[in-house]
Amino acid sequence: MFFRNESHHLTKAEICDTLWPKKDDANDTEHSDLMIESDRGRAYELKIK
């Protein structure tokens, strides 16, 4: 999703609706070299550690 989006930013709703359609929160991420960071509540961005 992040790579396909031109700005590499997604809203919480976009993440939840796609990955966890029955989940209210996008805070659950897997442990890896990739990290999802919040941009002050506006959007989420994929970062590589």
PDBQT receptor file of N, H, CA, C and O in Angstrom, charges set to zero:
ATOM      1  N   MET A   1       0.822  -1.185   0.000  1.00  0.00    +0.000 N 
ATOM      2  CA  MET A   1       0.000   0.000   0.000  1.00  0.00    +0.000 C 
ATOM      3  C   MET A   1       0.869   1.253   0.000  1.00  0.00    +0.000 C 
ATOM      4  O   MET A   1       0.606   2.188  -0.756  1.00  0.00    +0.000 OA
ATOM      5  N   PHE A   2       1.904   1.281   0.843  1.00  0.00    +0.000 N 
ATOM      6  H   PHE A   2       2.118   0.521   1.457  1.00  0.00    +0.000 HD
ATOM      7  CA  PHE A   2       2.761   2.462   0.905  1.00  0.00    +0.000 C 
ATOM      8  C   PHE A   2       3.536   2.663  -0.393  1.00  0.00    +0.000 C 
ATOM      9  O   PHE A   2       3.672   3.791  -0.869  1.00  0.00    +0.000 OA
ATOM     10  N   PHE A   3       4.040   1.579  -0.964  1.00  0.00    +0.000 N 
ATOM     11  H   PHE A   3       3.930   0.663  -0.578  1.00  0.00    +0.000 HD
ATOM     12  CA  PHE A   3       4.820   1.690  -2.186  1.00  0.00    +0.000 C 
ATOM     13  C   PHE A   3       3.953   2.091  -3.375  1.00  0.00    +0.000 C 
ATOM     14  O   PHE A   3       4.430   2.776  -4.280  1.00  0.00    +0.000 OA
ATOM     15  N   ARG A   4       2.706   1.681  -3.386  1.00  0.00    +0.000 N 
ATOM     16  H   ARG A   4       2.319   1.124  -2.651  1.00  0.00    +0.000 HD
ATOM     17  CA  ARG A   4       1.796   2.017  -4.490  1.00  0.00    +0.000 C 
ATOM     18  C   ARG A   4       1.276   3.448  -4.404  1.00  0.00    +0.000 C 
ATOM     19  O   ARG A   4       0.901   4.034  -5.419  1.00  0.00    +0.000 OA
ATOM     20  N   ASN A   5       1.253   4.006  -3.208  1.00  0.00    +0.000 N 
ATOM     21  H   ASN A   5       1.558   3.529  -2.384  1.00  0.00    +0.000 HD
ATOM     22  CA  ASN A   5       0.788   5.371  -3.015  1.00  0.00    +0.000 C 
ATOM     23  C   ASN A   5       1.928   6.332  -3.353  1.00  0.00    +0.000 C 
ATOM     24  O   ASN A   5       3.024   6.208  -2.807  1.00  0.00    +0.000 OA
ATOM     25  N   GLU A   6       1.680   7.274  -4.237  1.00  0.00    +0.000 N 
ATOM     26  H   GLU A   6       0.789   7.375  -4.681  1.00  0.00    +0.000 HD
ATOM     27  CA  GLU A   6       2.735   8.177  -4.725  1.00  0.00    +0.000 C 
ATOM     28  C   GLU A   6       3.454   8.906  -3.595  1.00  0.00    +0.000 C 
ATOM     29  O   GLU A   6       4.674   9.061  -3.652  1.00  0.00    +0.000 OA
ATOM     30  N   SER A   7       2.746   9.349  -2.586  1.00  0.00    +0.000 N 
ATOM     31  H   SER A   7       1.755   9.223  -2.540  1.00  0.00    +0.000 HD
ATOM     32  CA  SER A   7       3.365  10.095  -1.485  1.00  0.00    +0.000 C 
ATOM     33  C   SER A   7       3.907   9.188  -0.386  1.00  0.00    +0.000 C 
ATOM     34  O   SER A   7       4.598   9.655   0.519  1.00  0.00    +0.000 OA
ATOM     35  N   HIS A   8       3.599   7.895  -0.459  1.00  0.00    +0.000 N 
ATOM     36  H   HIS A   8       3.038   7.515  -1.195  1.00  0.00    +0.000 HD
ATOM     37  CA  HIS A   8       3.974   6.912   0.562  1.00  0.00    +0.000 C 
ATOM     38  C   HIS A   8       3.350   7.230   1.914  1.00  0.00    +0.000 C 
ATOM     39  O   HIS A   8       3.846   6.774   2.945  1.00  0.00    +0.000 OA
ATOM     40  N   HIS A   9       2.275   8.003   1.923  1.00  0.00    +0.000 N 
ATOM     41  H   HIS A   9       1.872   8.373   1.086  1.00  0.00    +0.000 HD
ATOM     42  CA  HIS A   9       1.525   8.323   3.135  1.00  0.00    +0.000 C 
ATOM     43  C   HIS A   9       0.118   7.752   3.008  1.00  0.00    +0.000 C 
ATOM     44  O   HIS A   9      -0.491   7.807   1.939  1.00  0.00    +0.000 OA
ATOM     45  N   LEU A  10      -0.386   7.210   4.095  1.00  0.00    +0.000 N 
ATOM     46  H   LEU A  10       0.108   7.166   4.963  1.00  0.00    +0.000 HD
ATOM     47  CA  LEU A  10      -1.742   6.670   4.135  1.00  0.00    +0.000 C 
ATOM     48  C   LEU A  10      -2.423   7.137   5.411  1.00  0.00    +0.000 C 
ATOM     49  O   LEU A  10      -1.767   7.337   6.434  1.00  0.00    +0.000 OA
ATOM     50  N   THR A  11      -3.713   7.306   5.354  1.00  0.00    +0.000 N 
ATOM     51  H   THR A  11      -4.246   7.143   4.524  1.00  0.00    +0.000 HD
ATOM     52  CA  THR A  11      -4.455   7.630   6.562  1.00  0.00    +0.000 C 
ATOM     53  C   THR A  11      -4.694   6.352   7.363  1.00  0.00    +0.000 C 
ATOM     54  O   THR A  11      -4.603   5.243   6.837  1.00  0.00    +0.000 OA
ATOM     55  N   LYS A  12      -4.997   6.531   8.623  1.00  0.00    +0.000 N 
ATOM     56  H   LYS A  12      -5.072   7.432   9.050  1.00  0.00    +0.000 HD
ATOM     57  CA  LYS A  12      -5.312   5.397   9.491  1.00  0.00    +0.000 C 
ATOM     58  C   LYS A  12      -6.499   4.621   8.933  1.00  0.00    +0.000 C 
ATOM     59  O   LYS A  12      -6.505   3.390   8.950  1.00  0.00    +0.000 OA
ATOM     60  N   ALA A  13      -7.497   5.336   8.442  1.00  0.00    +0.000 N 
ATOM     61  H   ALA A  13      -7.493   6.336   8.428  1.00  0.00    +0.000 HD
ATOM     62  CA  ALA A  13      -8.681   4.686   7.873  1.00  0.00    +0.000 C 
ATOM     63  C   ALA A  13      -8.314   3.836   6.666  1.00  0.00    +0.000 C 
ATOM     64  O   ALA A  13      -8.838   2.733   6.513  1.00  0.00    +0.000 OA
ATOM     65  N   GLU A  14      -7.427   4.323   5.808  1.00  0.00    +0.000 N 
ATOM     66  H   GLU A  14      -7.001   5.220   5.933  1.00  0.00    +0.000 HD
ATOM     67  CA  GLU A  14      -7.008   3.556   4.623  1.00  0.00    +0.000 C 
ATOM     68  C   GLU A  14      -6.307   2.262   5.029  1.00  0.00    +0.000 C 
ATOM     69  O   GLU A  14      -6.551   1.209   4.440  1.00  0.00    +0.000 OA
ATOM     70  N   ILE A  15      -5.441   2.342   6.028  1.00  0.00    +0.000 N 
ATOM     71  H   ILE A  15      -5.242   3.198   6.505  1.00  0.00    +0.000 HD
ATOM     72  CA  ILE A  15      -4.724   1.155   6.505  1.00  0.00    +0.000 C 
ATOM     73  C   ILE A  15      -5.704   0.160   7.112  1.00  0.00    +0.000 C 
ATOM     74  O   ILE A  15      -5.710  -1.017   6.752  1.00  0.00    +0.000 OA
ATOM     75  N   CYS A  16      -6.525   0.638   8.030  1.00  0.00    +0.000 N 
ATOM     76  H   CYS A  16      -6.519   1.594   8.322  1.00  0.00    +0.000 HD
ATOM     77  CA  CYS A  16      -7.470  -0.251   8.714  1.00  0.00    +0.000 C 
ATOM     78  C   CYS A  16      -8.456  -0.895   7.750  1.00  0.00    +0.000 C 
ATOM     79  O   CYS A  16      -8.703  -2.099   7.821  1.00  0.00    +0.000 OA
ATOM     80  N   ASP A  17      -9.013  -0.104   6.858  1.00  0.00    +0.000 N 
ATOM     81  H   ASP A  17      -8.812   0.874   6.800  1.00  0.00    +0.000 HD
ATOM     82  CA  ASP A  17     -10.015  -0.634   5.926  1.00  0.00    +0.000 C 
ATOM     83  C   ASP A  17      -9.446  -1.709   5.020  1.00  0.00    +0.000 C 
ATOM     84  O   ASP A  17     -10.156  -2.640   4.641  1.00  0.00    +0.000 OA
ATOM     85  N   THR A  18      -8.161  -1.591   4.667  1.00  0.00    +0.000 N 
ATOM     86  H   THR A  18      -7.584  -0.834   4.975  1.00  0.00    +0.000 HD
ATOM     87  CA  THR A  18      -7.539  -2.555   3.761  1.00  0.00    +0.000 C 
ATOM     88  C   THR A  18      -6.995  -3.775   4.498  1.00  0.00    +0.000 C 
ATOM     89  O   THR A  18      -7.263  -4.910   4.105  1.00  0.00    +0.000 OA
ATOM     90  N   LEU A  19      -6.235  -3.544   5.561  1.00  0.00    +0.000 N 
ATOM     91  H   LEU A  19      -6.018  -2.621   5.880  1.00  0.00    +0.000 HD
ATOM     92  CA  LEU A  19      -5.554  -4.643   6.246  1.00  0.00    +0.000 C 
ATOM     93  C   LEU A  19      -6.383  -5.313   7.331  1.00  0.00    +0.000 C 
ATOM     94  O   LEU A  19      -6.339  -6.533   7.489  1.00  0.00    +0.000 OA
ATOM     95  N   TRP A  20      -7.136  -4.518   8.074  1.00  0.00    +0.000 N 
ATOM     96  H   TRP A  20      -7.172  -3.527   7.946  1.00  0.00    +0.000 HD
ATOM     97  CA  TRP A  20      -7.915  -5.036   9.189  1.00  0.00    +0.000 C 
ATOM     98  C   TRP A  20      -9.332  -4.486   9.098  1.00  0.00    +0.000 C 
ATOM     99  O   TRP A  20      -9.689  -3.601   9.875  1.00  0.00    +0.000 OA
ATOM    100  N   PRO A  21     -10.142  -4.976   8.185  1.00  0.00    +0.000 N 
ATOM    101  CA  PRO A  21     -11.471  -4.403   7.981  1.00  0.00    +0.000 C 
ATOM    102  C   PRO A  21     -12.368  -4.428   9.221  1.00  0.00    +0.000 C 
ATOM    103  O   PRO A  21     -13.296  -3.623   9.312  1.00  0.00    +0.000 OA
ATOM    104  N   LYS A  22     -12.123  -5.313  10.159  1.00  0.00    +0.000 N 
ATOM    105  H   LYS A  22     -11.369  -5.966  10.085  1.00  0.00    +0.000 HD
ATOM    106  CA  LYS A  22     -12.954  -5.379  11.362  1.00  0.00    +0.000 C 
ATOM    107  C   LYS A  22     -12.266  -4.762  12.578  1.00  0.00    +0.000 C 
ATOM    108  O   LYS A  22     -12.780  -4.854  13.692  1.00  0.00    +0.000 OA
ATOM    109  N   LYS A  23     -11.110  -4.135  12.372  1.00  0.00    +0.000 N 
ATOM    110  H   LYS A  23     -10.692  -4.060  11.467  1.00  0.00    +0.000 HD
ATOM    111  CA  LYS A  23     -10.330  -3.575  13.478  1.00  0.00    +0.000 C 
ATOM    112  C   LYS A  23     -10.429  -2.054  13.476  1.00  0.00    +0.000 C 
ATOM    113  O   LYS A  23     -10.396  -1.432  12.414  1.00  0.00    +0.000 OA
ATOM    114  N   ASP A  24     -10.550  -1.450  14.658  1.00  0.00    +0.000 N 
ATOM    115  H   ASP A  24     -10.576  -1.955  15.520  1.00  0.00    +0.000 HD
ATOM    116  CA  ASP A  24     -10.682   0.004  14.778  1.00  0.00    +0.000 C 
ATOM    117  C   ASP A  24      -9.351   0.743  14.825  1.00  0.00    +0.000 C 
ATOM    118  O   ASP A  24      -9.325   1.962  14.655  1.00  0.00    +0.000 OA
ATOM    119  N   ASP A  25      -8.242   0.034  15.053  1.00  0.00    +0.000 N 
ATOM    120  H   ASP A  25      -8.263  -0.956  15.191  1.00  0.00    +0.000 HD
ATOM    121  CA  ASP A  25      -6.961   0.692  15.309  1.00  0.00    +0.000 C 
ATOM    122  C   ASP A  25      -5.851   0.111  14.447  1.00  0.00    +0.000 C 
ATOM    123  O   ASP A  25      -5.785  -1.105  14.265  1.00  0.00    +0.000 OA
ATOM    124  N   ALA A  26      -4.991   0.950  13.921  1.00  0.00    +0.000 N 
ATOM    125  H   ALA A  26      -5.045   1.937  14.069  1.00  0.00    +0.000 HD
ATOM    126  CA  ALA A  26      -3.883   0.509  13.070  1.00  0.00    +0.000 C 
ATOM    127  C   ALA A  26      -2.573   0.434  13.839  1.00  0.00    +0.000 C 
ATOM    128  O   ALA A  26      -1.507   0.479  13.225  1.00  0.00    +0.000 OA
ATOM    129  N   ASN A  27      -2.617   0.322  15.148  1.00  0.00    +0.000 N 
ATOM    130  H   ASN A  27      -3.483   0.286  15.646  1.00  0.00    +0.000 HD
ATOM    131  CA  ASN A  27      -1.395   0.302  15.950  1.00  0.00    +0.000 C 
ATOM    132  C   ASN A  27      -0.681  -1.046  15.943  1.00  0.00    +0.000 C 
ATOM    133  O   ASN A  27       0.488  -1.107  16.324  1.00  0.00    +0.000 OA
ATOM    134  N   ASP A  28      -1.331  -2.122  15.528  1.00  0.00    +0.000 N 
ATOM    135  H   ASP A  28      -2.280  -2.073  15.218  1.00  0.00    +0.000 HD
ATOM    136  CA  ASP A  28      -0.699  -3.435  15.516  1.00  0.00    +0.000 C 
ATOM    137  C   ASP A  28       0.122  -3.621  14.249  1.00  0.00    +0.000 C 
ATOM    138  O   ASP A  28      -0.431  -3.704  13.152  1.00  0.00    +0.000 OA
ATOM    139  N   THR A  29       1.448  -3.686  14.400  1.00  0.00    +0.000 N 
ATOM    140  H   THR A  29       1.897  -3.618  15.291  1.00  0.00    +0.000 HD
ATOM    141  CA  THR A  29       2.337  -3.930  13.262  1.00  0.00    +0.000 C 
ATOM    142  C   THR A  29       3.294  -5.051  13.634  1.00  0.00    +0.000 C 
ATOM    143  O   THR A  29       3.538  -5.304  14.813  1.00  0.00    +0.000 OA
ATOM    144  N   GLU A  30       3.826  -5.708  12.639  1.00  0.00    +0.000 N 
ATOM    145  H   GLU A  30       3.628  -5.502  11.681  1.00  0.00    +0.000 HD
ATOM    146  CA  GLU A  30       4.771  -6.796  12.864  1.00  0.00    +0.000 C 
ATOM    147  C   GLU A  30       6.156  -6.235  13.147  1.00  0.00    +0.000 C 
ATOM    148  O   GLU A  30       6.486  -5.135  12.703  1.00  0.00    +0.000 OA
ATOM    149  N   HIS A  31       6.977  -6.996  13.891  1.00  0.00    +0.000 N 
ATOM    150  H   HIS A  31       6.709  -7.889  14.251  1.00  0.00    +0.000 HD
ATOM    151  CA  HIS A  31       8.354  -6.598  14.169  1.00  0.00    +0.000 C 
ATOM    152  C   HIS A  31       9.213  -6.955  12.967  1.00  0.00    +0.000 C 
ATOM    153  O   HIS A  31       9.288  -8.119  12.573  1.00  0.00    +0.000 OA
ATOM    154  N   SER A  32       9.861  -5.951  12.383  1.00  0.00    +0.000 N 
ATOM    155  H   SER A  32       9.800  -5.005  12.702  1.00  0.00    +0.000 HD
ATOM    156  CA  SER A  32      10.734  -6.166  11.236  1.00  0.00    +0.000 C 
ATOM    157  C   SER A  32      11.582  -4.922  11.044  1.00  0.00    +0.000 C 
ATOM    158  O   SER A  32      11.596  -4.044  11.907  1.00  0.00    +0.000 OA
ATOM    159  N   ASP A  33      12.290  -4.834   9.924  1.00  0.00    +0.000 N 
ATOM    160  H   ASP A  33      12.278  -5.547   9.223  1.00  0.00    +0.000 HD
ATOM    161  CA  ASP A  33      13.077  -3.648   9.602  1.00  0.00    +0.000 C 
ATOM    162  C   ASP A  33      12.195  -2.508   9.102  1.00  0.00    +0.000 C 
ATOM    163  O   ASP A  33      12.676  -1.396   8.887  1.00  0.00    +0.000 OA
ATOM    164  N   LEU A  34      10.926  -2.782   8.920  1.00  0.00    +0.000 N 
ATOM    165  H   LEU A  34      10.536  -3.686   9.095  1.00  0.00    +0.000 HD
ATOM    166  CA  LEU A  34       9.985  -1.766   8.476  1.00  0.00    +0.000 C 
ATOM    167  C   LEU A  34       9.186  -1.263   9.669  1.00  0.00    +0.000 C 
ATOM    168  O   LEU A  34       8.808  -2.032  10.553  1.00  0.00    +0.000 OA
ATOM    169  N   MET A  35       8.938   0.034   9.677  1.00  0.00    +0.000 N 
ATOM    170  H   MET A  35       9.246   0.659   8.959  1.00  0.00    +0.000 HD
ATOM    171  CA  MET A  35       8.213   0.637  10.784  1.00  0.00    +0.000 C 
ATOM    172  C   MET A  35       7.170   1.596  10.216  1.00  0.00    +0.000 C 
ATOM    173  O   MET A  35       7.436   2.310   9.250  1.00  0.00    +0.000 OA
ATOM    174  N   ILE A  36       5.995   1.609  10.813  1.00  0.00    +0.000 N 
ATOM    175  H   ILE A  36       5.778   1.028  11.599  1.00  0.00    +0.000 HD
ATOM    176  CA  ILE A  36       4.949   2.540  10.422  1.00  0.00    +0.000 C 
ATOM    177  C   ILE A  36       4.946   3.672  11.439  1.00  0.00    +0.000 C 
ATOM    178  O   ILE A  36       4.740   3.449  12.632  1.00  0.00    +0.000 OA
ATOM    179  N   GLU A  37       5.182   4.914  10.944  1.00  0.00    +0.000 N 
ATOM    180  H   GLU A  37       5.349   5.095   9.975  1.00  0.00    +0.000 HD
ATOM    181  CA  GLU A  37       5.219   6.078  11.821  1.00  0.00    +0.000 C 
ATOM    182  C   GLU A  37       4.033   6.980  11.552  1.00  0.00    +0.000 C 
ATOM    183  O   GLU A  37       3.568   7.101  10.419  1.00  0.00    +0.000 OA
ATOM    184  N   SER A  38       3.553   7.606  12.603  1.00  0.00    +0.000 N 
ATOM    185  H   SER A  38       3.931   7.507  13.524  1.00  0.00    +0.000 HD
ATOM    186  CA  SER A  38       2.448   8.546  12.490  1.00  0.00    +0.000 C 
ATOM    187  C   SER A  38       2.993   9.937  12.200  1.00  0.00    +0.000 C 
ATOM    188  O   SER A  38       4.013  10.341  12.760  1.00  0.00    +0.000 OA
ATOM    189  N   ASP A  39       2.314  10.666  11.325  1.00  0.00    +0.000 N 
ATOM    190  H   ASP A  39       1.486  10.338  10.870  1.00  0.00    +0.000 HD
ATOM    191  CA  ASP A  39       2.664  12.048  11.007  1.00  0.00    +0.000 C 
ATOM    192  C   ASP A  39       1.682  12.961  11.734  1.00  0.00    +0.000 C 
ATOM    193  O   ASP A  39       0.814  13.579  11.117  1.00  0.00    +0.000 OA
ATOM    194  N   ARG A  40       1.835  13.035  13.068  1.00  0.00    +0.000 N 
ATOM    195  H   ARG A  40       2.540  12.533  13.569  1.00  0.00    +0.000 HD
ATOM    196  CA  ARG A  40       1.000  13.868  13.935  1.00  0.00    +0.000 C 
ATOM    197  C   ARG A  40      -0.487  13.675  13.710  1.00  0.00    +0.000 C 
ATOM    198  O   ARG A  40      -1.248  14.642  13.673  1.00  0.00    +0.000 OA
ATOM    199  N   GLY A  41      -0.899  12.424  13.560  1.00  0.00    +0.000 N 
ATOM    200  H   GLY A  41      -0.280  11.639  13.590  1.00  0.00    +0.000 HD
ATOM    201  CA  GLY A  41      -2.306  12.113  13.434  1.00  0.00    +0.000 C 
ATOM    202  C   GLY A  41      -2.902  12.346  12.066  1.00  0.00    +0.000 C 
ATOM    203  O   GLY A  41      -4.086  12.075  11.870  1.00  0.00    +0.000 OA
ATOM    204  N   ARG A  42      -2.131  12.839  11.105  1.00  0.00    +0.000 N 
ATOM    205  H   ARG A  42      -1.168  13.060  11.264  1.00  0.00    +0.000 HD
ATOM    206  CA  ARG A  42      -2.654  13.097   9.759  1.00  0.00    +0.000 C 
ATOM    207  C   ARG A  42      -2.568  11.870   8.867  1.00  0.00    +0.000 C 
ATOM    208  O   ARG A  42      -3.508  11.553   8.139  1.00  0.00    +0.000 OA
ATOM    209  N   ALA A  43      -1.429  11.180   8.928  1.00  0.00    +0.000 N 
ATOM    210  H   ALA A  43      -0.664  11.438   9.519  1.00  0.00    +0.000 HD
ATOM    211  CA  ALA A  43      -1.214  10.038   8.043  1.00  0.00    +0.000 C 
ATOM    212  C   ALA A  43      -0.151   9.140   8.659  1.00  0.00    +0.000 C 
ATOM    213  O   ALA A  43       0.455   9.488   9.673  1.00  0.00    +0.000 OA
ATOM    214  N   TYR A  44       0.070   7.994   8.048  1.00  0.00    +0.000 N 
ATOM    215  H   TYR A  44      -0.423   7.712   7.225  1.00  0.00    +0.000 HD
ATOM    216  CA  TYR A  44       1.110   7.073   8.461  1.00  0.00    +0.000 C 
ATOM    217  C   TYR A  44       2.102   6.933   7.327  1.00  0.00    +0.000 C 
ATOM    218  O   TYR A  44       1.734   7.004   6.154  1.00  0.00    +0.000 OA
ATOM    219  N   GLU A  45       3.372   6.731   7.683  1.00  0.00    +0.000 N 
ATOM    220  H   GLU A  45       3.671   6.673   8.635  1.00  0.00    +0.000 HD
ATOM    221  CA  GLU A  45       4.432   6.619   6.687  1.00  0.00    +0.000 C 
ATOM    222  C   GLU A  45       5.265   5.375   6.978  1.00  0.00    +0.000 C 
ATOM    223  O   GLU A  45       5.547   5.073   8.137  1.00  0.00    +0.000 OA
ATOM    224  N   LEU A  46       5.657   4.660   5.939  1.00  0.00    +0.000 N 
ATOM    225  H   LEU A  46       5.428   4.905   4.997  1.00  0.00    +0.000 HD
ATOM    226  CA  LEU A  46       6.488   3.477   6.072  1.00  0.00    +0.000 C 
ATOM    227  C   LEU A  46       7.943   3.913   6.123  1.00  0.00    +0.000 C 
ATOM    228  O   LEU A  46       8.415   4.606   5.223  1.00  0.00    +0.000 OA
ATOM    229  N   LYS A  47       8.660   3.510   7.174  1.00  0.00    +0.000 N 
ATOM    230  H   LYS A  47       8.276   2.946   7.905  1.00  0.00    +0.000 HD
ATOM    231  CA  LYS A  47      10.068   3.825   7.347  1.00  0.00    +0.000 C 
ATOM    232  C   LYS A  47      10.867   2.532   7.396  1.00  0.00    +0.000 C 
ATOM    233  O   LYS A  47      10.388   1.520   7.910  1.00  0.00    +0.000 OA
ATOM    234  N   ILE A  48      12.082   2.564   6.863  1.00  0.00    +0.000 N 
ATOM    235  H   ILE A  48      12.470   3.386   6.446  1.00  0.00    +0.000 HD
ATOM    236  CA  ILE A  48      12.993   1.421   6.944  1.00  0.00    +0.000 C 
ATOM    237  C   ILE A  48      14.036   1.771   7.987  1.00  0.00    +0.000 C 
ATOM    238  O   ILE A  48      14.687   2.813   7.906  1.00  0.00    +0.000 OA
ATOM    239  N   LYS A  49      14.193   0.882   8.981  1.00  0.00    +0.000 N 
ATOM    240  H   LYS A  49      13.665   0.036   9.048  1.00  0.00    +0.000 HD
ATOM    241  CA  LYS A  49      15.136   1.130  10.084  1.00  0.00    +0.000 C 
ATOM    242  C   LYS A  49      16.562   1.039   9.602  1.00  0.00    +0.000 C 
ATOM    243  O   LYS A  49      17.492   1.218  10.388  1.00  0.00    +0.000 OA
TER     244      LYS A  49
